[in-house]
Amino acid sequence: MKASTKKIVVLSVSSLVLLAGCGNGAEEGSTGNEGNEGNGQITLTVWDYFENDAAHGRQQIELLEAYEEENPHITFERTYVPNADLNQRISQGIAGNQLPDIVLVDNPAHQAFAEAGAFADITEEVEEWGEAEHYYEGAWESTIFDGRNYGIPNNSNALALFYNVDMLEEAGVTEPPSTWEELEDAADQLTTDDTYGFAFSAVRDEQGTFQYLPFLWQSGADLDSLSSAEAISSMEFLQQMIDEGSMSENVINWDQQDLRTHFQLENVA
C-alpha cells in the first residue's frame, strides 16, 4: 500500500472479513502490498481463523482459488490465525502498521476495530456495488459503524441440536427433544457413567453468549431484561441439569471446538 497508515475493510455476519487498504491511496495498476513489483499483478494478504483441515477452511481456500482463476492478476497470500489469537494479532497490527489486506473476524469485534481506525471506509464502493439487499439485515448492520460501511458479511452462524442417533435408540428416546421438559428428560435418560446427556458451550466469551441466547429468548426475556424472572428461569434450567448430573459443570470451560470434540468422542449424547 502507498498510504502511510494501512486500514482494513470488513466483511461480516457472524463472522467478518476485513479488506485492508481499500480506498487509501493505492493507484490503479499498483500492487496490493508494499514491495510488490508494479507489473499489474496484485497480491492481497488474508488472515482468517478457519482451520485448514476443517470444512470451512477448505471452503475458504477453494473460494480464494476460484477468485484467482477468474481474476489472474490477483494473488492471495493466506495466513491461518487461531480465533483465540486473532483479535490480539489485529491489535498488534494496528500498533505496528502491519495489517493484512483481508481479515475474517467475528462480528462482536467489528465496531471496536472500526472505531479504532483499523478498517477502511468502503461506503462508496458498497453503494456502487449495489448488492446490500441480498444480505440479512442483522448481519449487514453488524458491519456498519456511525452510518458508514466498514465490511461485507461473509457468513452467518446458526445453532442446531446435534444428537447421537444410536445413543438415543439405546436409551429408548424415540424423538429428539423439542421442549425444555423433553430436553431435561432426554438428557437424564442419556446420562451414563461415561456420557453426559447434554452439553453446550458456556465459556465466558461470545461463544458462550451465542449458545446461551436461544434459552434466554425461549424464556421470553431479552438482553435488556437479564434480571427478569424469565431470564433467571433460563439460567436455573441449565444449572438444574448440571445439579442433576446430566450436564458437566465443565461446560464453563468448553468452547465450541471442545464441545464438538466431546460429541465426536461420544462423551456427550
C-alpha positions as CSV (number, residue, x, y, z in Angstrom):
1,M,0.0,0.0,0.0
2,K,1.2,3.5,-0.7
3,A,-0.6,5.2,2.2
4,S,1.3,5.6,5.5
5,T,-1.4,4.0,7.6
6,K,-2.8,0.7,6.4
7,K,-6.5,0.1,7.0
8,I,-8.8,-2.9,6.8
9,V,-12.2,-3.3,5.2
10,V,-14.7,-5.7,6.7
11,L,-17.0,-8.5,5.6
12,S,-19.4,-9.7,8.2
13,V,-22.4,-11.7,9.6
14,S,-21.5,-13.8,12.5
15,S,-18.1,-13.6,11.1
16,L,-16.5,-10.6,9.4
17,V,-13.9,-10.3,6.7
18,L,-11.8,-7.1,6.5
19,L,-10.1,-5.8,3.5
20,A,-7.1,-3.6,4.2
21,G,-6.1,-0.6,2.1
22,C,-9.3,-0.1,0.0
23,G,-9.5,3.5,-0.9
24,N,-6.5,4.7,1.0
25,G,-4.3,5.9,-1.8
26,A,-3.3,2.9,-4.0
27,E,-3.0,3.9,-7.6
28,E,-4.6,2.0,-10.4
29,G,-2.2,-0.6,-11.7
30,S,-0.2,-0.7,-8.4
31,T,0.2,-3.8,-6.3
32,G,-1.9,-4.6,-3.3
33,N,1.1,-4.6,-0.9
34,E,4.2,-2.6,-0.5
35,G,7.2,-4.3,-2.0
36,N,5.4,-5.9,-4.9
37,E,6.6,-5.2,-8.4
38,G,4.4,-2.7,-10.4
39,N,3.6,-5.1,-13.1
40,G,-0.2,-5.1,-12.9
41,Q,-0.2,-8.0,-10.5
42,I,-1.9,-7.5,-7.2
43,T,-1.1,-9.6,-4.1
44,L,-3.6,-9.4,-1.3
45,T,-2.7,-10.8,2.2
46,V,-5.5,-12.6,4.0
47,W,-5.9,-13.6,7.7
48,D,-8.6,-16.0,8.8
49,Y,-9.3,-18.4,11.7
50,F,-10.6,-21.3,9.6
51,E,-8.5,-24.4,10.3
52,N,-7.1,-25.8,7.1
53,D,-8.3,-29.4,7.7
54,A,-11.8,-28.3,8.7
55,A,-14.7,-27.9,6.2
56,H,-14.8,-24.2,6.5
57,G,-11.0,-23.9,6.0
58,R,-11.2,-26.0,2.8
59,Q,-14.1,-23.9,1.5
60,Q,-12.2,-20.7,2.2
61,I,-9.2,-22.0,0.2
62,E,-11.5,-23.0,-2.6
63,L,-13.1,-19.6,-2.8
64,L,-9.8,-17.8,-2.9
65,E,-8.5,-20.2,-5.6
66,A,-11.7,-19.7,-7.6
67,Y,-11.4,-15.9,-7.4
68,E,-7.7,-16.1,-8.5
69,E,-8.8,-18.3,-11.5
70,E,-11.4,-15.7,-12.6
71,N,-9.0,-12.8,-11.9
72,P,-5.5,-13.9,-13.0
73,H,-4.0,-10.5,-11.9
74,I,-4.9,-11.2,-8.3
75,T,-3.0,-13.5,-5.9
76,F,-3.9,-14.2,-2.3
77,E,-1.4,-14.9,0.4
78,R,-3.4,-16.5,3.2
79,T,-2.4,-17.0,6.8
80,Y,-4.3,-19.0,9.4
81,V,-4.6,-17.4,12.8
82,P,-6.3,-19.2,15.6
83,N,-9.5,-17.5,16.6
84,A,-8.3,-17.1,20.2
85,D,-5.3,-15.1,19.0
86,L,-6.8,-13.1,16.1
87,N,-8.1,-10.0,17.9
88,Q,-4.7,-9.6,19.7
89,R,-2.9,-10.1,16.4
90,I,-5.1,-7.3,14.8
91,S,-4.4,-5.0,17.7
92,Q,-0.7,-5.6,17.4
93,G,-1.0,-5.0,13.7
94,I,-2.7,-1.6,14.3
95,A,0.1,-0.6,16.6
96,G,2.8,-1.7,14.2
97,N,1.0,-0.8,10.9
98,Q,1.3,-4.4,9.9
99,L,-2.3,-5.3,8.9
100,P,-3.4,-7.7,6.2
101,D,-5.5,-6.7,3.2
102,I,-8.3,-9.0,4.2
103,V,-9.2,-10.5,7.6
104,L,-12.0,-12.6,8.8
105,V,-13.2,-11.8,12.3
106,D,-16.3,-12.4,14.5
107,N,-18.7,-9.6,14.2
108,P,-18.7,-8.8,18.0
109,A,-15.2,-7.3,17.4
110,H,-16.1,-5.3,14.3
111,Q,-17.3,-2.0,15.7
112,A,-14.4,-1.7,18.2
113,F,-11.9,-2.2,15.4
114,A,-13.8,0.2,13.1
115,E,-13.8,2.8,15.8
116,A,-10.0,2.2,16.3
117,G,-9.5,3.1,12.7
118,A,-8.3,-0.3,11.6
119,F,-10.9,-0.8,8.9
120,A,-11.2,1.1,5.6
121,D,-14.4,3.0,4.9
122,I,-15.9,1.3,1.8
123,T,-19.2,3.0,1.8
124,E,-18.8,4.4,-1.7
125,E,-17.6,1.1,-3.1
126,V,-20.5,-0.7,-1.4
127,E,-23.1,1.7,-2.9
128,E,-21.6,1.3,-6.4
129,W,-21.6,-2.5,-5.9
130,G,-25.3,-2.5,-5.2
131,E,-25.7,-5.9,-3.6
132,A,-26.6,-4.9,0.0
133,E,-30.2,-6.0,-0.4
134,H,-29.2,-9.7,-0.7
135,Y,-27.9,-9.9,2.9
136,Y,-29.7,-10.5,6.2
137,E,-30.4,-7.2,7.9
138,G,-28.8,-8.1,11.2
139,A,-25.7,-9.4,9.5
140,W,-25.4,-6.3,7.3
141,E,-25.9,-3.9,10.3
142,S,-23.1,-5.5,12.1
143,T,-20.6,-4.2,9.5
144,I,-21.8,-0.6,9.8
145,F,-20.3,2.0,12.2
146,D,-21.5,5.6,12.5
147,G,-23.6,5.1,9.4
148,R,-20.7,4.0,7.2
149,N,-19.8,0.7,5.7
150,Y,-16.6,-1.0,7.0
151,G,-17.2,-4.5,5.8
152,I,-19.3,-7.1,4.0
153,P,-21.0,-10.1,5.6
154,N,-19.0,-13.3,4.9
155,N,-21.1,-16.0,6.6
156,S,-23.8,-16.4,9.2
157,N,-23.6,-18.9,12.0
158,A,-26.6,-20.9,13.2
159,L,-27.3,-23.2,16.1
160,A,-28.8,-26.7,15.9
161,L,-29.3,-29.6,18.3
162,F,-26.9,-32.4,17.4
163,Y,-27.7,-35.8,18.8
164,N,-26.2,-39.3,18.6
165,V,-28.9,-41.5,16.9
166,D,-27.5,-44.8,18.3
167,M,-27.4,-43.4,21.9
168,L,-31.0,-42.2,21.7
169,E,-32.2,-45.5,20.4
170,E,-30.3,-47.4,23.1
171,A,-31.8,-45.1,25.8
172,G,-35.3,-45.5,24.4
173,V,-35.6,-41.9,23.4
174,T,-37.7,-42.1,20.3
175,E,-37.6,-38.5,19.2
176,P,-35.1,-35.6,19.7
177,P,-36.4,-33.2,22.4
178,S,-38.4,-30.1,21.2
179,T,-39.2,-28.5,24.6
180,W,-37.2,-27.8,27.8
181,E,-39.1,-30.5,29.6
182,E,-38.3,-33.1,26.9
183,L,-34.7,-31.9,26.8
184,E,-34.3,-32.4,30.6
185,D,-35.9,-35.8,30.5
186,A,-33.9,-37.0,27.5
187,A,-30.6,-35.7,29.0
188,D,-31.4,-37.7,32.2
189,Q,-32.1,-40.9,30.2
190,L,-29.0,-40.5,28.1
191,T,-26.6,-39.9,31.0
192,T,-24.4,-42.8,32.0
193,D,-21.2,-43.3,33.9
194,D,-19.3,-42.4,30.7
195,T,-21.6,-40.0,28.9
196,Y,-23.4,-36.8,29.7
197,G,-26.9,-36.4,28.2
198,F,-26.5,-32.8,27.1
199,A,-23.9,-30.1,26.8
200,F,-23.5,-26.6,25.4
201,S,-20.6,-24.2,25.4
202,A,-20.8,-21.9,28.4
203,V,-17.3,-20.5,28.2
204,R,-17.1,-16.9,29.3
205,D,-16.9,-15.2,25.9
206,E,-19.1,-14.6,22.8
207,Q,-19.2,-18.3,22.1
208,G,-21.0,-18.9,25.4
209,T,-23.3,-16.0,24.9
210,F,-24.1,-17.2,21.4
211,Q,-25.0,-20.7,22.7
212,Y,-27.0,-19.4,25.7
213,L,-29.1,-16.8,23.8
214,P,-31.7,-19.3,22.5
215,F,-32.5,-20.3,26.1
216,L,-32.8,-16.6,27.1
217,W,-35.2,-15.8,24.2
218,Q,-37.2,-19.0,24.7
219,S,-37.9,-17.9,28.2
220,G,-39.5,-14.7,26.9
221,A,-36.6,-12.5,28.1
222,D,-34.1,-10.5,26.1
223,L,-30.7,-8.8,26.5
224,D,-32.3,-5.8,28.2
225,S,-34.1,-7.9,30.8
226,L,-31.4,-10.2,32.2
227,S,-32.6,-9.7,35.7
228,S,-36.2,-10.7,34.9
229,A,-37.9,-13.8,36.3
230,E,-38.0,-15.2,32.8
231,A,-34.2,-14.7,32.2
232,I,-33.4,-16.2,35.6
233,S,-35.6,-19.2,34.8
234,S,-33.4,-20.0,31.8
235,M,-30.3,-19.9,33.9
236,E,-31.8,-22.0,36.6
237,F,-32.9,-24.6,34.0
238,L,-29.4,-25.1,32.8
239,Q,-28.0,-25.1,36.3
240,Q,-30.5,-27.7,37.2
241,M,-29.2,-30.1,34.6
242,I,-25.7,-29.7,36.0
243,D,-27.0,-30.3,39.5
244,E,-28.8,-33.4,38.3
245,G,-25.6,-34.7,36.7
246,S,-26.9,-34.8,33.1
247,M,-24.6,-31.9,32.1
248,S,-21.0,-31.5,33.1
249,E,-20.1,-28.5,35.2
250,N,-17.0,-28.2,33.0
251,V,-19.1,-26.7,30.2
252,I,-18.0,-23.3,31.6
253,N,-14.5,-24.2,30.2
254,W,-15.6,-25.8,26.9
255,D,-15.5,-23.6,23.8
256,Q,-17.4,-24.7,20.7
257,Q,-14.5,-26.8,19.4
258,D,-14.2,-28.6,22.7
259,L,-17.9,-29.3,22.6
260,R,-17.6,-30.8,19.1
261,T,-14.7,-33.0,20.2
262,H,-16.6,-34.3,23.2
263,F,-19.6,-35.1,21.0
264,Q,-17.4,-36.9,18.4
265,L,-15.8,-38.9,21.2
266,E,-19.3,-39.8,22.5
267,N,-18.7,-38.2,25.8
268,V,-21.9,-36.3,25.2
269,A,-25.1,-37.7,23.7
